[in-house]
Amino acid sequence: MKKLGLLFLCLLQFSCNSQKKEKINGVSFVGSREKVDQNHIDPVLQVNANYAAVMPFGFSRSLSSPKIIFDTDRQWYGETKKGAKQYIEMLQSNNIKVMVKPQIWIWRGEFTGDMQMQSDEDWKTLESSYEDFILTYAELAQETKAEILCIGTELEEFVKNRPGFWQRLIVKIKKIYTGKLTYAANWDEYSRTPFWSELDFIGVDAYFPLSEERYPSLEELKSGWQPWKDKLAALSLKMDKPVLFTEFGYRSMDYTAKKPWLVDRNEMDVNLKAQADATQALFDEFWKETWFAGGFIWKWFIHHDRSGGPEDNRFTPQNKPAERTIRDFYTKSR
């Protein structure tokens, strides 16, 4: 009984400390070949998003390549430092807050969590290269007064093999950037991430499997969240840190909640309702929780008029029923 009483007091204290905080109603604002203008920002305003993730990119030639190539004239404008700054400033001029989220793309779309160097020398080269990459964007985040900086995305093997590097990197980042910090751990990685105590948010890319069904109901989707939700809440309590979904979203296709992380170009039938329902289930389950900070929809393209649509089975909710679900919920939760 004493343990239960202590747990209740801890939950009550965390609730009291958190209940007045604004939720992050975010979109992942995808970099493009060109500058953004007001026409690109207006659709973000129309869904009542109060945050956007701006995502400059670095590139690696393979899972074992130790060099991160970034901020070059061969990249798309929105993936460079100059482009990211222009995107941030346009968003901020519309009172949209920003998370700077530098990411790595590995040739042929290999999964970043599997990056594995072949020698200690290569690990050290990767550390140096990644440090240059992330500190460049820490400086940009500080210069633009971005509210959040994400220090990495789905890099489990890198984190597991070089934990000392990440601890040192966080110290260096904090000497440059004074805003809030997070890391975007994959849904099956976050429980093993060793440095949550040094950050402000427990960041999770929330592609948790919820249902094996082709046409899952809203109630089935909400039920599928329960074991995952309990674990997230427990970690939040243990670390005394709020959980932030650094990415969340579903493809508009059959079996959307079976393996939500799938990015392959499969020919699965379009299922607009499943995407909208899965999005609604996530909102219903998490946004009411005081230990939950909010999240960023994956993903939102700048050319709204030609993105998504009723024949598209990809992640974007644009021009689909899921967009209306997001707009309605973000409007009510502001």
C-alpha positions as CSV (number, residue, x, y, z in Angstrom):
1,M,0.0,0.0,0.0
2,K,2.9,2.4,0.8
3,K,4.3,1.8,-2.7
4,L,0.9,2.5,-4.3
5,G,0.6,5.7,-2.2
6,L,4.0,6.9,-3.3
7,L,3.2,6.2,-7.0
8,F,-0.1,8.1,-6.7
9,L,1.7,11.1,-5.1
10,C,4.4,11.0,-7.9
11,L,1.7,10.9,-10.6
12,L,-0.2,13.7,-8.9
13,Q,2.9,15.9,-8.6
14,F,3.8,15.3,-12.2
15,S,0.3,16.0,-13.3
16,C,0.2,19.3,-11.4
17,N,3.5,20.3,-12.9
18,S,2.4,19.5,-16.4
19,Q,-1.3,20.3,-16.8
20,K,-0.9,23.9,-17.9
21,K,1.6,23.2,-20.6
22,E,0.6,23.8,-24.2
23,K,0.5,20.6,-26.3
24,I,2.8,20.5,-29.4
25,N,0.5,20.2,-32.4
26,G,3.1,19.7,-35.0
27,V,3.7,18.8,-38.6
28,S,7.0,17.5,-40.2
29,F,7.7,20.2,-42.8
30,V,9.5,18.4,-45.6
31,G,12.4,20.2,-47.3
32,S,12.0,21.0,-51.0
33,R,14.0,22.2,-54.0
34,E,12.9,25.8,-53.4
35,K,12.2,28.5,-50.9
36,V,9.0,28.6,-49.1
37,D,6.5,31.5,-49.4
38,Q,3.2,32.3,-47.7
39,N,1.3,30.0,-50.0
40,H,3.3,27.1,-48.6
41,I,2.7,28.2,-44.9
42,D,-1.1,28.9,-45.2
43,P,-2.1,25.2,-45.3
44,V,-0.1,24.6,-42.0
45,L,-2.0,27.5,-40.5
46,Q,-5.3,26.0,-41.7
47,V,-4.8,22.8,-39.8
48,N,-4.0,24.9,-36.7
49,A,-0.5,23.5,-36.2
50,N,1.5,25.4,-33.6
51,Y,4.8,23.7,-34.3
52,A,6.7,22.5,-37.4
53,A,9.8,20.2,-37.6
54,V,12.3,21.6,-40.1
55,M,14.6,18.8,-41.3
56,P,18.0,19.6,-42.9
57,F,19.7,16.4,-44.2
58,G,23.1,14.8,-44.2
59,F,23.9,11.9,-46.4
60,S,25.9,8.7,-46.0
61,R,27.0,6.4,-48.8
62,S,26.4,3.2,-46.9
63,L,25.6,1.7,-43.5
64,S,29.4,1.4,-42.9
65,S,30.5,4.7,-44.3
66,P,31.9,7.0,-41.6
67,K,31.4,10.3,-43.5
68,I,28.3,12.5,-43.2
69,I,28.0,14.8,-46.3
70,F,25.9,17.8,-45.6
71,D,25.1,21.4,-46.5
72,T,26.4,21.1,-50.1
73,D,25.2,22.8,-53.3
74,R,24.1,19.4,-54.6
75,Q,21.3,19.1,-52.0
76,W,17.8,20.4,-52.3
77,Y,17.5,23.9,-50.9
78,G,15.3,23.0,-48.0
79,E,17.8,20.3,-46.9
80,T,20.7,22.8,-46.5
81,K,21.5,25.2,-43.7
82,K,20.5,28.2,-45.8
83,G,17.2,26.6,-46.7
84,A,16.5,25.5,-43.2
85,K,17.0,29.0,-42.0
86,Q,14.6,30.4,-44.6
87,Y,12.0,27.8,-43.7
88,I,12.4,28.5,-40.0
89,E,12.1,32.3,-40.4
90,M,8.9,31.9,-42.6
91,L,7.3,29.6,-40.1
92,Q,8.2,31.9,-37.2
93,S,6.8,34.9,-39.0
94,N,3.5,33.1,-38.9
95,N,3.8,32.4,-35.1
96,I,4.6,28.7,-35.7
97,K,7.2,27.4,-33.4
98,V,10.0,25.2,-34.6
99,M,11.9,21.9,-33.8
100,V,15.1,21.7,-35.8
101,K,15.5,18.0,-36.6
102,P,18.7,17.2,-38.6
103,Q,18.4,13.8,-40.2
104,I,20.6,11.3,-42.1
105,W,19.7,9.6,-45.3
106,I,21.7,6.6,-46.3
107,W,22.0,5.7,-50.0
108,R,19.1,3.4,-51.2
109,G,17.1,4.2,-48.1
110,E,18.9,1.9,-45.7
111,F,17.7,2.1,-42.1
112,T,19.8,4.5,-40.1
113,G,19.4,2.4,-36.9
114,D,21.6,-0.2,-38.6
115,M,24.7,2.0,-39.1
116,Q,27.7,-0.1,-38.1
117,M,31.3,0.9,-38.6
118,Q,33.9,-1.7,-39.4
119,S,36.8,-0.4,-37.1
120,D,37.4,1.9,-34.2
121,E,39.0,4.3,-36.5
122,D,35.9,4.5,-38.6
123,W,33.8,5.0,-35.5
124,K,36.0,7.9,-34.6
125,T,35.7,9.4,-38.1
126,L,31.9,9.0,-37.9
127,E,31.9,10.7,-34.5
128,S,33.8,13.7,-35.8
129,S,31.7,14.0,-38.9
130,Y,28.4,13.7,-37.0
131,E,29.6,16.2,-34.5
132,D,30.2,18.7,-37.3
133,F,26.8,18.0,-38.7
134,I,24.8,18.4,-35.5
135,L,26.7,21.3,-34.1
136,T,26.2,23.2,-37.3
137,Y,22.5,22.9,-36.8
138,A,22.7,23.6,-33.0
139,E,24.2,26.9,-34.0
140,L,21.3,27.5,-36.5
141,A,18.8,26.5,-33.8
142,Q,20.3,29.0,-31.4
143,E,20.6,31.8,-34.1
144,T,16.9,31.4,-35.0
145,K,15.8,30.8,-31.4
146,A,14.1,27.6,-32.4
147,E,12.2,26.1,-29.4
148,I,13.5,22.5,-29.8
149,L,16.6,20.8,-31.2
150,C,16.5,17.1,-32.0
151,I,20.0,15.7,-31.7
152,G,19.5,12.6,-33.8
153,T,16.9,10.3,-35.4
154,E,16.8,6.5,-35.2
155,L,20.5,5.9,-34.6
156,E,20.3,2.9,-32.3
157,E,23.6,1.1,-33.2
158,F,25.5,4.4,-33.2
159,V,24.1,5.1,-29.7
160,K,24.6,1.6,-28.4
161,N,28.2,1.3,-29.7
162,R,29.4,4.8,-28.7
163,P,27.6,5.9,-25.6
164,G,30.4,8.1,-24.4
165,F,30.4,10.1,-27.6
166,W,26.8,10.9,-27.2
167,Q,27.2,12.1,-23.6
168,R,30.1,14.3,-24.7
169,L,28.1,15.6,-27.7
170,I,25.2,16.6,-25.5
171,V,27.6,18.7,-23.3
172,K,29.0,20.4,-26.4
173,I,25.5,21.1,-27.8
174,K,24.4,22.7,-24.5
175,K,27.3,25.1,-24.8
176,I,25.9,26.3,-28.1
177,Y,22.1,25.9,-27.9
178,T,20.0,27.0,-24.9
179,G,16.6,25.7,-25.9
180,K,14.9,22.3,-25.3
181,L,16.6,19.1,-26.5
182,T,15.3,15.7,-27.6
183,Y,16.4,12.7,-29.6
184,A,14.0,10.8,-32.0
185,A,14.3,7.2,-30.9
186,N,12.6,4.6,-33.0
187,W,9.5,3.0,-31.5
188,D,11.4,-0.2,-30.6
189,E,14.5,1.7,-29.5
190,Y,13.4,4.3,-26.9
191,S,13.5,2.0,-23.9
192,R,17.2,1.4,-24.4
193,T,18.3,5.0,-25.1
194,P,20.8,5.8,-22.3
195,F,20.8,9.6,-22.1
196,W,17.1,10.7,-21.5
197,S,18.2,12.2,-18.2
198,E,20.3,14.8,-20.1
199,L,17.4,15.9,-22.4
200,D,14.1,17.7,-22.0
201,F,11.8,15.3,-23.8
202,I,11.7,11.5,-24.3
203,G,11.4,11.6,-28.1
204,V,9.8,8.7,-29.9
205,D,9.0,8.0,-33.5
206,A,5.7,6.4,-32.8
207,Y,5.3,3.6,-35.4
208,F,4.0,1.1,-32.9
209,P,2.1,-1.9,-34.3
210,L,-1.5,-1.8,-33.1
211,S,-3.7,-4.2,-35.2
212,E,-3.3,-7.1,-37.6
213,E,-6.6,-6.2,-39.2
214,R,-7.1,-5.0,-42.8
215,Y,-9.9,-2.7,-41.7
216,P,-9.3,-1.9,-38.0
217,S,-12.0,-0.2,-36.0
218,L,-11.4,2.9,-33.9
219,E,-11.9,0.9,-30.8
220,E,-9.5,-1.9,-31.9
221,L,-6.8,0.8,-32.6
222,K,-7.3,2.4,-29.2
223,S,-7.1,-1.0,-27.6
224,G,-3.9,-1.8,-29.4
225,W,-2.3,1.2,-27.8
226,Q,-2.7,0.1,-24.2
227,P,0.4,-2.0,-23.7
228,W,2.6,0.5,-25.5
229,K,1.0,3.4,-23.6
230,D,1.6,1.9,-20.2
231,K,5.3,1.5,-21.0
232,L,5.7,5.0,-22.2
233,A,3.9,6.4,-19.1
234,A,6.1,4.3,-16.8
235,L,9.3,5.6,-18.5
236,S,8.0,9.2,-18.3
237,L,7.4,8.8,-14.6
238,K,10.8,7.1,-14.0
239,M,12.7,9.8,-15.8
240,D,10.5,12.7,-14.8
241,K,10.4,13.7,-18.5
242,P,7.5,14.2,-20.8
243,V,7.1,12.0,-23.9
244,L,7.2,13.7,-27.3
245,F,6.2,11.9,-30.5
246,T,9.0,13.3,-32.7
247,E,7.2,11.5,-35.6
248,F,3.7,9.9,-35.8
249,G,1.5,9.0,-38.7
250,Y,0.0,6.3,-40.8
251,R,-0.2,5.4,-44.4
252,S,-3.6,5.7,-46.1
253,M,-3.7,2.0,-46.9
254,D,-5.1,-1.4,-45.8
255,Y,-3.4,-2.9,-42.7
256,T,-2.1,0.6,-41.9
257,A,-1.6,-0.2,-38.2
258,K,0.1,-3.6,-38.7
259,K,3.5,-2.3,-39.6
260,P,3.2,1.5,-39.5
261,W,6.9,2.0,-40.2
262,L,6.7,0.6,-43.7
263,V,8.0,3.1,-46.3
264,D,8.2,0.7,-49.3
265,R,6.4,1.5,-52.5
266,N,3.9,-1.4,-52.2
267,E,0.7,-1.6,-54.1
268,M,-1.5,-2.0,-51.0
269,D,-5.0,-0.7,-51.6
270,V,-5.7,2.9,-50.6
271,N,-7.7,3.1,-47.3
272,L,-8.4,6.7,-46.4
273,K,-10.6,5.8,-43.5
274,A,-8.0,3.6,-41.8
275,Q,-5.5,6.4,-41.9
276,A,-8.0,8.9,-40.4
277,D,-9.1,6.4,-37.7
278,A,-5.6,5.5,-36.7
279,T,-4.7,9.2,-36.4
280,Q,-7.9,9.8,-34.3
281,A,-7.1,6.9,-32.0
282,L,-3.6,8.3,-31.3
283,F,-5.1,11.7,-30.5
284,D,-7.7,10.2,-28.2
285,E,-5.2,8.1,-26.3
286,F,-2.4,10.6,-25.8
287,W,-3.3,14.2,-26.0
288,K,-5.3,14.0,-22.7
289,E,-2.3,12.7,-20.8
290,T,-0.4,15.2,-18.7
291,W,2.9,13.3,-19.2
292,F,2.6,13.6,-23.0
293,A,4.0,16.7,-24.7
294,G,2.4,16.3,-28.2
295,G,3.9,15.4,-31.5
296,F,4.7,15.9,-35.2
297,I,2.7,14.4,-38.0
298,W,4.7,12.6,-40.6
299,K,4.8,14.1,-43.2
300,W,3.8,17.5,-44.6
301,F,4.9,18.7,-48.1
302,I,5.2,22.4,-49.0
303,H,3.2,22.0,-52.2
304,H,-0.1,21.3,-50.6
305,D,-2.2,21.5,-53.7
306,R,-0.4,18.6,-55.3
307,S,0.4,16.4,-52.3
308,G,-1.5,13.4,-51.1
309,G,-5.0,13.1,-52.4
310,P,-7.6,10.3,-52.6
311,E,-5.4,7.9,-54.8
312,D,-2.3,8.2,-52.6
313,N,-1.4,5.4,-50.2
314,R,1.6,7.1,-48.6
315,F,2.0,8.8,-45.2
316,T,1.0,12.4,-45.9
317,P,-2.5,13.3,-44.7
318,Q,-2.8,16.1,-47.2
319,N,-6.0,16.3,-49.2
320,K,-7.3,13.2,-47.4
321,P,-9.9,12.7,-44.6
322,A,-6.9,12.5,-42.1
323,E,-6.2,16.1,-42.8
324,R,-9.6,17.1,-41.6
325,T,-9.1,14.8,-38.5
326,I,-5.9,16.7,-37.7
327,R,-7.4,20.1,-38.3
328,D,-10.4,19.4,-36.1
329,F,-8.3,18.0,-33.3
330,Y,-5.6,20.6,-33.4
331,T,-8.3,23.3,-33.4
332,K,-10.0,21.9,-30.3
333,S,-6.7,21.2,-28.4
334,R,-5.2,24.7,-28.8
